[in-house]
Structures are given as structure tokens and as C-alpha cells.
Amino acid sequence: MLSEKIQSKFTMSSKLTETLQLPCGATLKNRLGKSAMSENMGSRGYTSNEKFNRLYTRWAEGGIGLLITGNVMVDRFALGEAHNVVIEQGIQDANLPLWAAAGKKEGTHIWVQLNHPGKQSPKFLSKEPVAPSAIPLKKPLDRLFNTPRALSEEEILDIIARFGYAAKVCKESGFTGVQIHGAHGYLVSQFLSPTHNQREDRWGGSLENRMRFVKEVYLAILREVGDSFPVGIKLNSADFQKGGFTQEDSMEVVKHLSDLGMDLIEISGGTYESPAMMGAAQKESTKTREAYFLTYCEEVRKLVKSPLMLTGGFRSAEGMNAALASGACDVIGIARSLAIHPDFPNQLLSGASDKSQVKPLTTGWKFLDKTFPLEIIWYTDQLHLMGEGKEPNLKKSALGSVWTMVYKLGKNAIKKVR
């Protein structure tokens, strides 16, 4: 007879081990999904390379059911980071099929996250970024990002077509799906937000108009890949800014996309200006339940049929299994845990381990902790280690990551990156 401890672990992992059939007919082998983390390690010419292959092989072997890549941009002149991979006409990336094959090992799904940064393109990369409206990011981010230029109708239609083309290339390269990045203040999110979208044409104003861009992006992708190829989206539960994209708005958008047939809707929240996705200012009750956006997910579940992936805050098998058992979500999204422990899914599924090793980071200097996004740069360094064929280094100094970032930013700003 199993001991009480082993029985408990088996019970906790049981929901995680279940398969999930998506509306398009594809099946995920378990309920664990890697949420996107931008790798920022593309080659000159905006292409992927063997580092991506090593990293995604490592994650596929770690037992995850779904891998969602970091930002892959649809325009080389609109980058979120200096070393983003770009898929657009004129760029030939011979490594894409190898990257896809690496991520498909062990029966894992690998989806490419397609993105356009809009105004969230740093000054050293974009002298004049584009956005729905010519509204700058608020202080102090306006020091890092130039005021954008409002997109023309022709440019909007071009960007929509770019998403479709990129999805087609992903399918042809062997990836098993794509995800639209509609969260965290990037272009899709900017269109949805009345704070950032103050247009007076058919792309702005009412929520129906503000969601037109994301709807047209989705439909453009479907036209290129067909209805049997998984297409998902990452959306904010809210952008947590006064007068911005509200939870009520978000639920309307999620319901609309679900009715159109979206295969998987990932729920997150926040923007660069209000980074709720990193766990900022969470209530004690939220910390106890682990998931940052679980309450929202419980409400939106009542409105939609599409499978929901909930990301942000999960640390234990118990918390993950409870969220699945409640019916609020269908897939558990994890990210930082995989940056430092790529075998975490196998341990969760087997019951051998049920606690994430993610913990707060500090440089030891409050000013630096507030100025630099430690939760991004330190974990990105861990991805780079795995891309080089090394193991993550939990002892790596957060201060060292900051100085490395400052050096790279200065170097990239001095010489035009690519």
C-alpha cells in the first residue's frame, strides 16, 4: 500500500498528467505549458541558431507538454530587443526546421509566439516607433522609448498580413502552432487599450473597434494555416492602469475570440508601465492560491468554451492541480521555474518534487533593483547558459546580470546592432 505521502503526491500530479484536445483537433500530452520568455539570442540577419535548438531540446526532454517560444517579430524594423528573431519576406532562416524539430522531441508541442512591439521598441532600436496613436509611454519609461508615430490604415493592414505570413512560415518549418502576443503592452495590447489607442477611425474608439486589429490578425493567420493548425493568443486580464484596458473589456475580447474558435487563450496581465505579470503588489490571498490571475480566470471560464492557460505565480504541484481541478483553467503556464530547472515538469508529473526554486532577486542596491528589470535579465541569462549547452546557475549574481545588460545596451547603442 502506498504511503500517505506518496498518495498525496500522486493525487496532486494526476490532473497535470491528463491530455487535452484542442478545438482544432490537436492534443497536448499533459497540462503543463511553458509560457513565453524572450530568448534575445538571435543571429545577425534576425535568424535563429543552434542555441535555440539546444535550449528547446533541453525543455522538451524536461517533460513539458507545450513549449511557447519567446518573441518572434514580424518586422525587422520593429524589434523589442536587439537580438530578436524575425520572420518576414526576404529573411531566409535555415535553422527554423531544426528549432521546430528540437521542440517536438518527446511528443511536445512547440508554438511560435508572434509579436510586434509597437511603441515598446527601445530608443537605440527605433528612432520613430509606431503605435495606434502618437502617445508616449509614461515616465520614467519615456527615457527609454521614443514617442511613437500613429500608424496609417495601409500600415495597419500590412502588419496584419505580416502576422499571417509569419504563421505560414512557422507551419511550413514544422512548428506545431502559433501564439499571438496580445498582452504586456505590445502592439496588439496597445490597440485594445483606450489609454494607448485614441484613434477616431474604425480601429479605435469603441471596444468593438479597438478589438478589430486582433480579430483581423487572427483571421489572417487562419487564412494562411487552415483550421487544423493550433492558433492561440496571450491576453491581459487587464493592464492595471487608470482608464486603461479593464477586466470587463478583457472578458468581452476573450469571449469574442473564443466564439471565433481560438484554440488556447493564455491569461496574463500588466504592461511595462504596470508589470502585474511579474507579481507586483499581489494580495496575500493571491499568494496563497499562487496564481496571480486565478480569480479573473474563474469568471471568464463561465463565458468561454476555448481552453484557457493560466500563467503567473504557480510554484507547487498542489497549487497547479487545485487550479485545474476547479475548472478555472485547462493548462498551467510556467516560465521562470523552467529557466532555472528545465526538468521541473518531469518532477511535477512523477511526484518526485512539487516546489519551484524561484525566489526574489536583489542586487543589494535598492536603486538598481527599482531601475532594472531583474526578473527579466537574470532569467534571460539562464536561458543563454542553456543555449550554450550549460546548466542554469542559481548562484549567478543579479548585480552581474545588471552590469552585463548595461554593457550590452551601451555597445548596441554605439554601433547599430544589425
N, C-alpha and C positions, 0 to 999 in steps of 0.2 A: 504494500500500500504506500502511495506517495506521501511524503511528509507534508505537514500543513504548509510549510514554507514553499516547497516545490509546487504544490497545488495552487497556491496563491499566484506564483509567477506564471504558471500555465494559464490560469484564468485571465490574468492581465494581458497576456500576449495573444489570446485567442481571437479577438476582434482584429488585431493587427495583421494576422496571417490570412484573413479572408481575401478572396479575389474580388474584383469589381469590374463589372461590364459597363462600358460607357455607352451613351446613346448611339454612337456611330458603329458599335459592334465590337470594338477593340476591348481587350481585357487586361487589366493591371493585375499582376501576380500577388500583390499584397496592398495594404492600405497605407504604406509609407511613401511619401513623396519628398524628393529634395527640392526645396524652393530655390529660386534663382539667387545666385551670388555672382556678381560681376567678376570675371577672372582677370580682366585687364592685362592680358599677356599675348595679344595678337602680334603677328609678324609685320614687318614693313610691307606695305601693299594691302593692309587690312585683312590678312588671311589668318586662318587658324594654323596650328602646327603640332608637332609631336608632343608638346607639353599638354595640350588638351587631351590627346589620346591617352597619355599616362594617367592624368588626373581622373578621367571618366572611366577608365578601366578599373582604377582603384575603387571608385564609388560603386560601379556595377558589381564588382566582386564582394562589396560590403553588404549586399543583400537588399538594397532599396528597390522598391517596385517601379518608381517613376523618377527619372532624372530630368530636371528642367534646367537648361543651360543658363549662364549669365547673359546679360545684354548682348544681342547681336543686332547691330544697327542697320537701317535700310538706306542710309545716305552717308557717304564718306565725308561730306561737308557738314554733317550734323552728328558729332560724337559726344558722348557723355564723358568719356575718358580717353586718354591718349592712345591706348592700345586696344581699343575695341575691335572686334571682328565685324566686318561689314559684308552684307550680301546685296549686291546691286548689279545691274547690267554693266558689263565691262570688267568686272572683277572675276578672275578665274581662280578658284580655291581648290586645288587638287587634293587637299587634306580633308575636306569635308566628309567624303565617304569613310575615311579612316576614323575620324572622330565619331561618326554615327555608329560604325561597327564596334568601336570600343565601348560606347554606352549601351549597346544592345546585348552585351555579354550577360550570361545567366538569365536570359529571358526578360531583361529590364527594358522598359520603355525609355526613350530619350527624346525629349521635345525641345525645340529651339525657341527661346524667348525672343521675340521680335520687338524692336523698340525704336522710337525716335525721341530724342531728349527735349525737343522744343527749346525753351529758354534755359533749360538746365544743362547748358554746354559751357564749360569754363572759358574765361576770357582768353586764355592762351590758345584755345582751340577755335573759338568763334568770335570774330570781331563784331558780327551782327547776327546773333541767333534769331530764329523765327519762333513765333507763337501765335495763338489765336488773336491776341491783342497786344499792343505795344506797352505792356505793363511790366516793370522790372520786379525782380524778387525783392522782398523787403530787407531792411538792414538786419544784420551785417552782411547778408549774402550778396547784396548788390556790389560788394567789393570784389567778389569772385566771379560774378556773372554779369555780362553786359546787358543793357536794356534791349529787349528783342524788337524785331520788326514784325508787324502784323502780316500774316500770310494772305496772299491773294487767293481767289477762287481757283485759279489754274494751279497754283502751288499745292493747295489742299488736295485736289484731285490727283496730282502727281504723287504725293505722299501715299495716298490710299492705294494707288496702283503699285507703288514700291513694296508695300506690305504683301500684296498678292504675289508679286514676282518672287520675293524672298521666300515665301511659303512654298511656292512651286519648286524652287531650287532645293529647299530642305527635303521635300518629299523625294525628289529625284536623287538626292545624295544618300538616301537610306535612313534618314531620321524618321521616327515613328509618329511625330506630331509636332505642332507648334503652339506656342502660347503668346497672346498679345499682351504686352505690358501696358496695363491701363491704370497703374497705381503710382504712388510715391512722387507725384508731381511732374512726371514726364508728359509728353505731348498729349496723349490720349486723356490723361488726367486733367491737363490744363484746359482742354476743350470742355470737359464735364463741369469744371468749376466756374461758378459765376464771378468769383474773385479774379480769375485769370482770363476768362472769356467774356468780354463785354462787347462782342460783335452785334451788329444790328441786322445782319443778313440771315440766311437760312441755317447758318452754322452757330448761331448764338441766340441769346435771349431766353426763351422758354427751355425747360428741361428736354422737351421733345427735340428742339433744335440743337441743344448742346450735346445730346447723345447721338446725333446724326453721324458725326465723324466716326465714332467707334462702331456703330452699326454698319457703316459703309466699308470700313476696314475689314470687318468680319465677313461681309458678303463678298468682298473682292477676293479674300482668301479662299472662301468656299468655291468660287468660280474656278480657281486655279487647281485646287487639290481634290475636289469632289466631296461627297458627304460620308465616305467611309474612312476618311483620314482624320484623326483626332485634332480638334481645334479647341483650345482653352483660352482663358483670359485671367489676368490678375487684376483685381479691382480693390479700391479703397472702400472700407466700411464708412469712412468719412475722411476729410482731410484735416479735421480738427483746427479749423481757422474760422474766426468770426465772419459770417457772411459767405462762407465757402460751400463746398460740396457736403451736404448733410447726409445723415443716415437715411432719412426719408428719400432723398434723391437717389442714393445708392441702391436702396431696395427696389425702386422703380426701374433703374437701369438693369439690375440683376434679373428682375422678372422679365423684362423685355428680351434680354439676351437669351435667357432660358427658353422663352417661348419660341425664339428663332432656332433653337436646337444646339446651343453651346454644350460641348462635351464635358467640360470641367471648369468650374468657376472658383478661383482661389481668392480667399478673402484676406486682405491685409488692411493697412491704414496708415495715414500720415503722409508727409512730404518732407523735403529738405528743410522747409520752414518750420514744420511741426512734426518731428520724427517719432510718431507713435509706434511705428513698426519696429523700433529698437527697444521698446518697452519703457519709454519715458513716462514718468509720473503715473505709474499704474496704481490702482487702488489695491488695498490689502486683500480684498475679496477676489480680485482678478488674479493676484499672485497665487492664492490658494488653489484656484481652479486651473492655474498655469496658463491657459490660452488667453491672449490679450483681447481677442475679438469674439469670444465664445457667445456672449450674450446676444450680440448682433446676429451671429450665425443661427442661433436658436430661433430668432424672429424671422429671418429671411427664409429659413427652411420651410416655414409654413406657406410660403408664396411660390416656391420654385420646384421644378422637377429635376433640373440638372444636378449632377453630383457636385458637391461642394468640398473644396480643400481648404482647411483652416490652418493658417500659418502664424507663428509668433508666440513664443513663451513656453512651448512644450519642453519639459525636461525629464519626465518619467513615463514608464510604460503605464503606470496606474492612471496618470492624467490623460494620456493619449487614449487609452481604452475607454475611460469614462466618457470622453467626448464622443467617441464613435458609438458607444452603447446608448447614449442619449438620443442619437439620431440627428443631432445638430449638424454633423458633417460626415463625409464619406471617406476622406483621405486626410491624413495628418501630415502637415508640411513641416519639415525641419531643415535647418540651414547651418547655423554656426556650429551645432553639435557635430556635423559631418566634416566641417573644416578642421576639427582637431581630433576627431575619432571616426574615420571612414568606415569602420566595422560596427559602428553603433547599431545599425538596423539588424544585422545578424544577431547581435547580442539581445536586442529587444525581442526579436522573433523567437529566439530559443529560450528566453527567460534567464539567461546567464547574467545579464546586467540590465538594470532598469533606470539608471540615473545618468543624466548628461553631465559632462565635465565643464560646461560653460559657466563662467563666473565673471563678475565685474572686472573691468580693466582700469588701470590708472598708470600715469607716467610718474606719479609722485608730485606733479605740479598741477594745481587746480586750474591755472590759466591755460595750460596746454590741453588738459582734459576737456575744457569747455570749447577750446578753439578748433581742435582737430577731431574728426570722426573716428575715434579709436576703434569702435565696434566694426568699422569697415576696413580700415587699413591693416589692423593687426591680423584679422582673419583672412584678408586677401594675401598677406604674406604666407600664411599657412597653405593656401591653395598653390602658390608659386613653389613652395617646397615640394609638394606632391607632384606638381608638374615636372619638376626636375628629377623625379624618381626617389625622393627622400621622404622621410616620415615627418608628420607635423611636430612642431617643437613648442610644447606648452610652456617652456621656460623662457621663450623668446621675450625680450624686453619690449614693453609697449612704447617706452621712450625711444628705443632703437627704431621701431617702426615709424614713429613720427619723423625722426631725423632723415630716415630713408625717403619718406614721402616728400619732405621739404626739398631734399637734394634733387629728386626726380622732377618735381614741379619746376624748380629753377632751371634745370637742364632742358626740360621740354619747352619752357617759355623762351629761353635764349635761342635755341635752334628750332626751327619749325619742325614739328615732330615727324611728319611723313609727307 
